[in-house]
Amino acid sequence: MVKDQEGDTSRFTAGKGIEALSITLRPQETALYVFYDIESDKIRNRVANVCKDYGLERIQFSGFLGTLTKNRREELHLKLKNTLGKKPGRVLLQPVCEKDFKSLKEFINEAEENK
């Protein structure tokens, strides 16, 4: 993981996976993971679009990561709750403090191509 320090801003870029994302922790912002398990393709796509609208980046098929202020996290929570409505599904929003975010560990095993 490569870290740049510019004033009060921490930036993480490099490598593959989460490290390849451009995640900037600004003052008053917290890293936020959003994961969901939703049966309906239509609702699942709407949830993904809401996450993108809030500047989150996809890290898995049903997972996003980004940074938001507390107010924006609350807005996102309400928007996702309304998007899911009464349809079956589960959405998890997990804020992560800067210290814990900086200590993340990720393991990637890529499939070998058939020769």
Phi and psi in degrees as GROMACS dihedral restraints (atoms count N, CA, C in turn):
[ dihedral_restraints ]
;  ai    aj    ak    al  type     phi  dphi    fc
    3     4     5     6     1  -106.1    20    10
    4     5     6     7     1   133.8    20    10
    6     7     8     9     1  -120.0    20    10
    7     8     9    10     1   132.4    20    10
    9    10    11    12     1  -109.7    20    10
   10    11    12    13     1   137.6    20    10
   12    13    14    15     1  -113.8    20    10
   13    14    15    16     1   114.9    20    10
   15    16    17    18     1  -123.0    20    10
   16    17    18    19     1    94.1    20    10
   18    19    20    21     1    64.6    20    10
   19    20    21    22     1  -126.1    20    10
   21    22    23    24     1   -90.7    20    10
   22    23    24    25     1    10.3    20    10
   24    25    26    27     1  -105.6    20    10
   25    26    27    28     1   129.0    20    10
   27    28    29    30     1  -107.5    20    10
   28    29    30    31     1   132.0    20    10
   30    31    32    33     1  -124.4    20    10
   31    32    33    34     1   136.5    20    10
   33    34    35    36     1  -121.2    20    10
   34    35    36    37     1   118.3    20    10
   36    37    38    39     1  -149.6    20    10
   37    38    39    40     1   148.6    20    10
   39    40    41    42     1   138.5    20    10
   40    41    42    43     1   163.0    20    10
   42    43    44    45     1    65.8    20    10
   43    44    45    46     1  -151.6    20    10
   45    46    47    48     1  -116.4    20    10
   46    47    48    49     1   175.4    20    10
   48    49    50    51     1    63.3    20    10
   49    50    51    52     1  -143.2    20    10
   51    52    53    54     1   -60.2    20    10
   52    53    54    55     1   -35.3    20    10
   54    55    56    57     1   -64.0    20    10
   55    56    57    58     1   -22.2    20    10
   57    58    59    60     1   -80.1    20    10
   58    59    60    61     1   -13.8    20    10
   60    61    62    63     1   -75.9    20    10
   61    62    63    64     1   156.5    20    10
   63    64    65    66     1  -100.5    20    10
   64    65    66    67     1    86.1    20    10
   66    67    68    69     1  -105.1    20    10
   67    68    69    70     1   120.6    20    10
   69    70    71    72     1  -114.0    20    10
   70    71    72    73     1   121.9    20    10
   72    73    74    75     1   -93.5    20    10
   73    74    75    76     1   106.4    20    10
   75    76    77    78     1   -95.1    20    10
   76    77    78    79     1   163.4    20    10
   78    79    80    81     1   -54.7    20    10
   79    80    81    82     1   140.2    20    10
   81    82    83    84     1    73.6    20    10
   82    83    84    85     1     3.6    20    10
   84    85    86    87     1  -109.0    20    10
   85    86    87    88     1   152.2    20    10
   87    88    89    90     1  -128.9    20    10
   88    89    90    91     1   143.8    20    10
   90    91    92    93     1   -63.8    20    10
   91    92    93    94     1   142.9    20    10
   93    94    95    96     1  -137.4    20    10
   94    95    96    97     1   125.7    20    10
   96    97    98    99     1   -98.2    20    10
   97    98    99   100     1   138.6    20    10
   99   100   101   102     1  -126.5    20    10
  100   101   102   103     1   123.2    20    10
  102   103   104   105     1  -125.6    20    10
  103   104   105   106     1   146.6    20    10
  105   106   107   108     1  -146.9    20    10
  106   107   108   109     1   153.9    20    10
  108   109   110   111     1  -135.0    20    10
  109   110   111   112     1   101.4    20    10
  111   112   113   114     1  -131.1    20    10
  112   113   114   115     1   129.2    20    10
  114   115   116   117     1   -67.9    20    10
  115   116   117   118     1   -46.5    20    10
  117   118   119   120     1   -73.0    20    10
  118   119   120   121     1   123.7    20    10
  120   121   122   123     1   -59.0    20    10
  121   122   123   124     1   -41.6    20    10
  123   124   125   126     1   -61.0    20    10
  124   125   126   127     1   -48.9    20    10
  126   127   128   129     1   -68.5    20    10
  127   128   129   130     1   -41.1    20    10
  129   130   131   132     1   -59.6    20    10
  130   131   132   133     1   -42.1    20    10
  132   133   134   135     1   -66.8    20    10
  133   134   135   136     1   -36.9    20    10
  135   136   137   138     1   -64.3    20    10
  136   137   138   139     1   -42.8    20    10
  138   139   140   141     1   -61.8    20    10
  139   140   141   142     1   -43.7    20    10
  141   142   143   144     1   -60.5    20    10
  142   143   144   145     1   -41.9    20    10
  144   145   146   147     1   -66.2    20    10
  145   146   147   148     1   -37.1    20    10
  147   148   149   150     1   -62.5    20    10
  148   149   150   151     1   -45.7    20    10
  150   151   152   153     1   -58.4    20    10
  151   152   153   154     1   -44.3    20    10
  153   154   155   156     1   -63.2    20    10
  154   155   156   157     1   -39.6    20    10
  156   157   158   159     1   -60.2    20    10
  157   158   159   160     1   -27.4    20    10
  159   160   161   162     1   -92.3    20    10
  160   161   162   163     1     9.4    20    10
  162   163   164   165     1    83.0    20    10
  163   164   165   166     1    11.3    20    10
  165   166   167   168     1   -80.1    20    10
  166   167   168   169     1   151.4    20    10
  168   169   170   171     1  -111.6    20    10
  169   170   171   172     1   138.9    20    10
  171   172   173   174     1   -68.6    20    10
  172   173   174   175     1   131.7    20    10
  174   175   176   177     1  -118.3    20    10
  175   176   177   178     1   -16.4    20    10
  177   178   179   180     1  -149.2    20    10
  178   179   180   181     1   175.0    20    10
  180   181   182   183     1   -54.7    20    10
  181   182   183   184     1   -41.4    20    10
  183   184   185   186     1  -124.6    20    10
  184   185   186   187     1    42.2    20    10
  186   187   188   189     1  -146.6    20    10
  187   188   189   190     1   139.7    20    10
  189   190   191   192     1  -131.1    20    10
  190   191   192   193     1   158.1    20    10
  192   193   194   195     1  -142.1    20    10
  193   194   195   196     1   142.1    20    10
  195   196   197   198     1  -173.5    20    10
  196   197   198   199     1  -170.9    20    10
  198   199   200   201     1  -124.7    20    10
  199   200   201   202     1   137.6    20    10
  201   202   203   204     1  -144.8    20    10
  202   203   204   205     1   153.4    20    10
  204   205   206   207     1   -73.8    20    10
  205   206   207   208     1   169.1    20    10
  207   208   209   210     1   -59.3    20    10
  208   209   210   211     1   -43.5    20    10
  210   211   212   213     1   -63.0    20    10
  211   212   213   214     1   -42.8    20    10
  213   214   215   216     1   -67.3    20    10
  214   215   216   217     1   -34.8    20    10
  216   217   218   219     1   -63.2    20    10
  217   218   219   220     1   -41.5    20    10
  219   220   221   222     1   -65.6    20    10
  220   221   222   223     1   -41.7    20    10
  222   223   224   225     1   -60.0    20    10
  223   224   225   226     1   -46.7    20    10
  225   226   227   228     1   -60.6    20    10
  226   227   228   229     1   -43.7    20    10
  228   229   230   231     1   -55.3    20    10
  229   230   231   232     1   -49.3    20    10
  231   232   233   234     1   -65.3    20    10
  232   233   234   235     1   -40.4    20    10
  234   235   236   237     1   -64.8    20    10
  235   236   237   238     1   -43.8    20    10
  237   238   239   240     1   -67.1    20    10
  238   239   240   241     1   -38.9    20    10
  240   241   242   243     1   -61.8    20    10
  241   242   243   244     1   -43.4    20    10
  243   244   245   246     1   -68.1    20    10
  244   245   246   247     1   -36.2    20    10
  246   247   248   249     1   -65.1    20    10
  247   248   249   250     1   -43.1    20    10
  249   250   251   252     1   -69.3    20    10
  250   251   252   253     1   -37.4    20    10
  252   253   254   255     1    58.7    20    10
  253   254   255   256     1  -131.9    20    10
  255   256   257   258     1  -101.8    20    10
  256   257   258   259     1     8.5    20    10
  258   259   260   261     1   -71.0    20    10
  259   260   261   262     1   151.5    20    10
  261   262   263   264     1   -64.8    20    10
  262   263   264   265     1   136.7    20    10
  264   265   266   267     1   161.6    20    10
  265   266   267   268     1   171.8    20    10
  267   268   269   270     1  -141.5    20    10
  268   269   270   271     1   134.4    20    10
  270   271   272   273     1  -127.8    20    10
  271   272   273   274     1   131.3    20    10
  273   274   275   276     1  -118.5    20    10
  274   275   276   277     1   125.0    20    10
  276   277   278   279     1  -111.4    20    10
  277   278   279   280     1   118.2    20    10
  279   280   281   282     1  -123.5    20    10
  280   281   282   283     1   102.0    20    10
  282   283   284   285     1   -71.9    20    10
  283   284   285   286     1   148.0    20    10
  285   286   287   288     1  -134.3    20    10
  286   287   288   289     1   128.7    20    10
  288   289   290   291     1   -66.9    20    10
  289   290   291   292     1   161.2    20    10
  291   292   293   294     1   -59.2    20    10
  292   293   294   295     1   -42.5    20    10
  294   295   296   297     1   -59.2    20    10
  295   296   297   298     1   -48.2    20    10
  297   298   299   300     1   -68.8    20    10
  298   299   300   301     1   -37.7    20    10
  300   301   302   303     1   -62.2    20    10
  301   302   303   304     1   -40.5    20    10
  303   304   305   306     1   -66.5    20    10
  304   305   306   307     1   -22.4    20    10
  306   307   308   309     1   -97.3    20    10
  307   308   309   310     1    15.8    20    10
  309   310   311   312     1   -61.9    20    10
  310   311   312   313     1   150.0    20    10
  312   313   314   315     1  -124.9    20    10
  313   314   315   316     1   133.5    20    10
  315   316   317   318     1  -135.6    20    10
  316   317   318   319     1   137.5    20    10
  318   319   320   321     1  -122.8    20    10
  319   320   321   322     1   129.7    20    10
  321   322   323   324     1  -126.2    20    10
  322   323   324   325     1   122.3    20    10
  324   325   326   327     1  -113.2    20    10
  325   326   327   328     1   116.0    20    10
  327   328   329   330     1   -94.0    20    10
  328   329   330   331     1   144.3    20    10
  330   331   332   333     1   -66.3    20    10
  331   332   333   334     1   141.3    20    10
  333   334   335   336     1   -78.2    20    10
  334   335   336   337     1   138.2    20    10
  336   337   338   339     1   -75.3    20    10
  337   338   339   340     1   143.2    20    10
  339   340   341   342     1   -69.1    20    10
  340   341   342   343     1   132.4    20    10
